[in-house]
Amino acid sequence: MPRAGKTYPLPGCGGITVTESVEFVGDLYPTRSVTKSVPFPRHHPVVWGDGKEGPLSAEEVAAYDRDGFLAFGALLDPAEARECREEMRRMASEPALRSSERVVAEPDSDEIRSVFEVHRLSEVFRRLVHSGRLADRARQVLGSDVYVHQSRINYKAAFDGSKFGWHSDFETWHSEDGMPAPRALSFSVALMDNLPFNGPLMIIPGSQRTFVPSVGQTPPGYHKLSLLGKNLPAGPADRTAVTALAERHGIRQFTGAAGSAVMFDCNCLHASGGNVSPFPRTNLFVVYNSVDNPLTTPYAAPEARPGYLADRDFTPVPRSADLPRR
């Protein structure tokens, strides 16, 4: 159990306090067992090791450490992005896949919301997920070999694509998957143009340094509800904390053409709005976790989530040549 520590107010944040120094016995990031969400500074670094070995410049590593993310204007070229779109459409048209538990439909329609474990379902996505273009950057920031904790495609359909509310991925992965430390990161790769009006990703810069606990117990089989993003009893970030951190740091919206990408820390508070525009927005998400940060028993859930959501095969992504450019 945590022992009481000193707290201090966040400037200009409506009286919200953050724990400055807390001694923990066991769980360093207690959440869902708490009765009040009291944010506190993370106990681990954002950049692990010296961050020197890899394709990122020293300036880029410093920016990632400061903001919690890096944006790339053209991680994929147009031909690669087109190949990925063709593959995602092929997958979406397969009747067997559409009936699989790996496919999550929109809560109010039959449109696909997400397809999980795409690097195991598709050779096209396996090559991209294993490419040095993504994995080398993850290794550099995480300071170790990495494995794929999760991969998915988020289809945000035109007119009816639903929102993803404010949350920290690490809060979920810690609670429900047993991820001990925030030594993981995600890539969001645009497969279609991400526009200001079709529900692009939003991140609060600097929020990676503050852990925001969630209030509410995790019921059995919770992932079946949480993946729909509606009426969640646990997991969403506390609104007071989100407001305070946004007032302090602002909000960054990520738009860009197909092939652009964002790499962001697992503890960043992020969200995306619904898509009522006539233009769909589809992104590939890849989560890399350090092989030195393997999953254990969930910290705040009655059972672990299925492997297609949280892989427990910690085999490192092979160190291989990048995808050939066309």
Phi, psi and omega in degrees: 000147179288146174260148186300143178226174180289142176240159178214153181281144171281130183302132175064029187239030172064029174089001179294141179246153178235134179291126184274318183213115181227135174268129179244142173251112182089256186287118179280344184229067182295133181204155179069342172266356184268157179260350178214139180276107178244103182298150176213156181297142179295153184265358186233160180289164173271314174257123183263141184073203182269351177066021185265334187268104180154183186281346182281141176285166178300324179293320179292319178297318179295322179293321178295317179298321182285312189263334183092005181201163170222139177253143180236126185291329183208075177288326174246146174277168185304322181293320179293318178297321179295319178299319178295321178295318178298321181291320181292325177292321177299314180297319182293338182270353182281117181302319182296321180288321181298333179268001182281154176293344178286347180256128179246126179273159174299146185296337185240015179200179177269003178295146177286132175264313182210149169235126185257159176062040185292336180287346175262344182264343188218130176293325179301312182283331176298315181297320180291314181296326180272356184291150176297337181302325176261307189295325180296322177293319178296316179300319183297317183283323183272350173070030181192175166295159183229158170232168182271108177288321182199146168224147180199160168248127173260113176268115176252096189295152173299142177071320190238009181292125186274166185281165166239115186288171182296131180196162168253125178300321182298324178302318178290313184293327176291310184295310193258341182248343182081030176284116188293314188230158178281063181248052182216162178209163180238149165251132169248112184251120181287121174263342170231165180301130173264114188248161182300339187248007178243030171082049180287165178295141172234139179227142171271109181301141178083349182290346179297342183269358180237125175269128180250105179295154176255144177258129179130130181289152178268112180282162176301142179065025188298331184300332181293333176271316187295329180293341177276340175075021183237137171051055187273129177281344181208154174111312180298145180292146178301129186295325178296318179293319178299314180299315181297314181291324178291322177295326182281319189248344186085182178230134177252128177257136185250110175243159179169165180287164174307132184104343175285166185203160174229132172253126184218149182295148185294341182260003176296136170284125183213164183195172169209143182281169175292162181248103175259002179282166177277010184244116180293157176228113182236128182232148170267130175246132177232128179249122175252131175244148177294140175294344177270008181231049187293154181291147177238204174292139178307141182278337184208047177208150183288339177206160179287150176287161181299158183298333179289345174262330184212093186292134176252017167265106188266023178298128182297147170297128182301142174276104185224173180294155179291166173300140177293136175281141179278000000 
